[in-house]
Amino acid sequence: MNLQDCIEYCLTKTGSVHDYQPLWDADRVKVGGKIFAIVGDLNGRSSITLKCPPALAERLRDEHQNIIPGYHMNKALWNTLFLNGKLEDALIRNMIDISYQEVRALLPAYVKKALAAGESLEAIK
C-alpha cells in the first residue's frame, strides 16, 4: 500500500475525516475528532502511524522489522509501519481496522451513538 491507498482505506471507516497538519507535514485521519491514523514520511520513508493494544503492538514490532514504536506518540499504544512494500497490504489494512476500533471505543457515548446511527458528526462538534 502507498500513502494514498492508506488514506483512502481509512476513509472507508464510518465517520472518518481527513485533514492535513502542516506543522507535522502529515495527513491525519480522525473519527469523532480523535486521530486514528497519521500518514506521511519519516526520514524520507513513507509511513503510517496507528493505535494498537499494547501486547499486540509489541508483538508486531518483534515480528516485523518495518514496524517500530509510534513516532512522536505513546510508544506503548502506537506503532509506525513503513510503507516500503515489505509489509502485506492485508496486515496494514488490519492494523488500520484495529486503530479505528481502538479510537472509536474511547469516544463519548453520544458520539458512538451518532456513528452507529450514521449521523453526521459535524452536527455534534
C-alpha positions in Angstrom: 0.0 0.0 0.0 1.1 3.5 -0.6 0.2 6.7 1.3 -2.9 7.5 -0.8 -4.1 3.9 -0.6 -3.8 4.1 3.2 -5.8 7.4 3.4 -8.4 6.0 1.0 -8.8 2.9 3.1 -9.0 4.9 6.3 -11.8 7.0 4.8 -14.0 3.9 4.3 -14.5 3.8 8.1 -17.7 5.2 9.3 -17.4 8.9 10.4 -13.8 9.2 9.4 -12.5 12.5 8.2 -9.1 13.5 6.6 -7.1 16.6 7.1 -3.5 17.8 6.6 -1.4 19.1 9.5 1.2 21.4 8.0 3.2 21.7 11.3 3.7 17.9 11.2 3.8 17.7 7.4 1.5 14.8 7.7 -2.1 13.7 6.8 -4.3 12.8 9.6 -7.5 10.6 9.7 -9.8 11.1 12.6 -13.1 9.7 13.9 -15.1 11.8 16.4 -12.3 14.4 16.4 -9.7 11.9 17.5 -6.8 10.7 15.4 -6.6 7.1 14.4 -4.0 7.3 11.6 -1.1 9.7 10.8 0.2 9.2 7.2 3.4 10.8 5.9 7.1 10.5 5.6 9.5 9.6 8.4 13.1 10.4 7.4 12.2 10.1 3.8 10.3 6.8 4.2 6.5 6.6 3.7 4.8 5.5 6.8 1.5 5.3 8.7 1.2 5.5 12.5 -1.7 3.6 14.1 -3.0 2.9 17.5 -2.8 -0.7 18.8 -3.4 -2.7 22.0 0.0 -2.7 23.9 0.6 -6.5 23.7 -0.1 -6.6 20.0 2.0 -3.5 19.4 5.0 -5.1 21.0 4.5 -8.5 19.3 4.2 -6.8 15.8 7.5 -4.9 16.4 9.2 -8.2 17.4 7.9 -9.9 14.2 8.4 -7.2 11.7 11.5 -5.1 11.1 9.3 -2.4 9.3 7.1 -1.8 12.4 8.6 0.5 15.1 7.2 2.3 18.1 4.9 5.1 17.1 6.9 8.2 16.1 6.1 11.1 18.5 3.3 9.1 20.0 2.8 6.9 23.2 5.2 4.1 22.4 3.1 1.5 24.3 -0.1 2.3 22.3 1.1 3.4 18.8 3.1 1.8 16.0 4.6 3.3 12.9 4.5 1.0 9.9 6.8 1.7 6.9 5.1 1.5 3.6 8.0 0.2 1.6 6.3 -2.9 0.1 7.7 -5.3 2.7 4.5 -5.5 4.8 1.5 -7.3 3.4 -1.4 -5.0 2.4 -3.7 -7.2 4.4 -1.6 -6.6 7.6 -1.7 -2.8 7.0 -5.5 -2.8 6.5 -6.0 -5.0 9.6 -3.9 -2.6 11.6 -5.9 0.4 10.3 -9.1 -1.5 11.3 -7.7 -2.1 14.8 -6.6 1.5 15.2 -10.0 2.8 14.2 -11.8 0.4 16.6 -9.4 1.3 19.4 -10.0 5.1 19.0 -13.7 4.6 18.4 -14.1 2.6 21.6 -12.8 5.6 23.6 -15.2 8.1 22.1 -18.0 9.6 24.3 -21.3 7.6 24.2 -23.2 10.3 22.3 -20.6 10.2 19.5 -20.7 6.4 19.3 -24.5 6.6 19.1 -24.3 9.1 16.3 -21.8 6.9 14.4 -24.0 3.9 14.9 -27.0 5.8 13.6 -25.0 7.0 10.6 -25.4 10.7 11.6 -23.0 13.4 10.6 -20.5 14.1 13.3 -20.3 17.7 12.0 -23.6 18.5 13.7 -22.3 17.4 17.2 -18.9 19.1 17.2 
